[in-house]
Amino acid sequence: MTKTTRQLPLAIALLFAATACNPTVVVTRLKLSPPRHDACSLWWSDASTLALTQTHTQVGSVAFGGPGADELSEFLRETLRERACAMGGEVISLGIMRSGPVTGDGSLFWVWKRK
């Protein structure tokens, strides 16, 4: 079991907990890395997690919960960029995006840095 796989249940639990109230942002760091400037550019990857692990290291995740957290709104994109840059991230990939009356809206993004 990889470190990413072990961290997934914790990230999902935090995401579910975050959807119980107003929109919330939950940041999880997996590695300490120097931050990049606030306006850094990020690459959005459609590659699988396995493909990314060949060339990148996961440095953390950013989860959103609450109404509208399953949409790529301007608030979500800007907050994701700021938090990923603060972690030293260079690449973002979608972990989970969900919407439903029972669990609420939520999304989880993985943050990566080149090895």
TORROVEX-70884 format. One line per field, with one value per residue (C-alpha): residue number from 1; x, y, z. Coordinates in nm, 2 decimals. Layout:
N
k: [NUM	...]
xx: [X	...]
yy: [Y	...]
zz: [Z	...]
END
This chain:
115
k: [1	2	3	4	5	6	7	8	9	10	11	12	13	14	15	16	17	18	19	20	21	22	23	24	25	26	27	28	29	30	31	32	33	34	35	36	37	38	39	40	41	42	43	44	45	46	47	48	49	50	51	52	53	54	55	56	57	58	59	60	61	62	63	64	65	66	67	68	69	70	71	72	73	74	75	76	77	78	79	80	81	82	83	84	85	86	87	88	89	90	91	92	93	94	95	96	97	98	99	100	101	102	103	104	105	106	107	108	109	110	111	112	113	114	115]
xx: [0.00	0.15	0.15	-0.11	-0.34	-0.30	-0.38	-0.69	-0.93	-0.82	-0.87	-1.21	-1.32	-1.21	-1.40	-1.72	-1.67	-1.62	-1.95	-2.16	-2.15	-2.07	-1.81	-1.49	-1.13	-0.92	-0.55	-0.34	0.04	0.23	0.57	0.74	0.84	0.93	0.63	0.60	0.48	0.11	0.05	0.24	0.11	-0.01	-0.05	-0.38	-0.32	-0.56	-0.31	-0.38	-0.22	0.01	0.14	0.21	0.40	0.66	0.77	0.62	0.59	0.26	0.30	-0.05	-0.42	-0.68	-1.04	-1.36	-1.69	-2.03	-2.27	-2.11	-1.79	-1.85	-1.82	-1.50	-1.60	-1.37	-1.35	-1.25	-0.99	-0.83	-0.83	-0.69	-0.41	-0.32	-0.31	-0.12	0.14	0.19	0.27	0.52	0.29	0.34	0.07	-0.30	-0.50	-0.86	-0.90	-1.28	-1.57	-1.91	-2.26	-2.56	-2.84	-2.71	-2.34	-2.35	-2.11	-1.74	-1.42	-1.06	-0.76	-0.41	-0.11	0.22	0.57	0.84	1.08]
yy: [0.00	0.33	0.65	0.80	0.51	0.52	0.89	0.85	0.74	1.03	1.28	1.14	1.14	1.51	1.59	1.43	1.62	1.94	1.92	1.94	2.32	2.61	2.57	2.47	2.42	2.13	2.13	1.82	1.83	1.51	1.66	1.98	2.18	2.54	2.75	2.91	3.26	3.33	3.38	3.07	2.88	2.52	2.24	2.05	1.68	1.43	1.15	0.87	0.88	0.59	0.78	1.09	0.90	0.81	1.17	1.36	1.34	1.41	1.70	1.72	1.76	2.03	1.94	2.15	2.08	2.25	2.40	2.44	2.25	2.01	2.29	2.45	2.80	3.09	3.07	2.71	2.75	3.05	2.89	2.57	2.76	2.96	2.65	2.44	2.71	2.75	2.37	2.41	2.23	2.23	2.00	1.94	1.63	1.55	1.30	1.29	1.51	1.43	1.58	1.44	1.51	1.29	1.36	1.71	1.86	1.81	1.77	1.66	1.76	1.61	1.84	1.72	1.84	1.72	1.47]
zz: [0.00	-0.11	0.11	-0.12	-0.08	0.30	0.31	0.10	0.38	0.60	0.32	0.24	0.60	0.63	0.31	0.45	0.78	0.60	0.41	0.74	0.74	0.51	0.23	0.40	0.28	0.42	0.34	0.41	0.37	0.30	0.26	0.35	0.05	0.00	-0.10	-0.44	-0.49	-0.45	-0.82	-0.93	-1.24	-1.20	-1.45	-1.44	-1.51	-1.64	-1.59	-1.34	-1.00	-1.10	-1.41	-1.20	-0.94	-1.20	-1.24	-0.95	-0.57	-0.39	-0.15	-0.02	-0.10	-0.09	-0.02	-0.05	0.12	0.12	-0.14	-0.48	-0.38	-0.67	-0.93	-1.06	-0.95	-0.95	-0.57	-0.58	-0.86	-0.69	-0.34	-0.49	-0.67	-0.35	-0.13	-0.38	-0.44	-0.07	-0.05	-0.33	-0.58	-0.95	-1.07	-0.96	-1.03	-0.94	-0.66	-0.60	-0.70	-0.56	-0.53	-0.35	-0.11	0.17	0.16	0.02	-0.24	-0.22	-0.42	-0.34	-0.54	-0.51	-0.52	-0.69	-0.73	-0.98	-0.83]
END
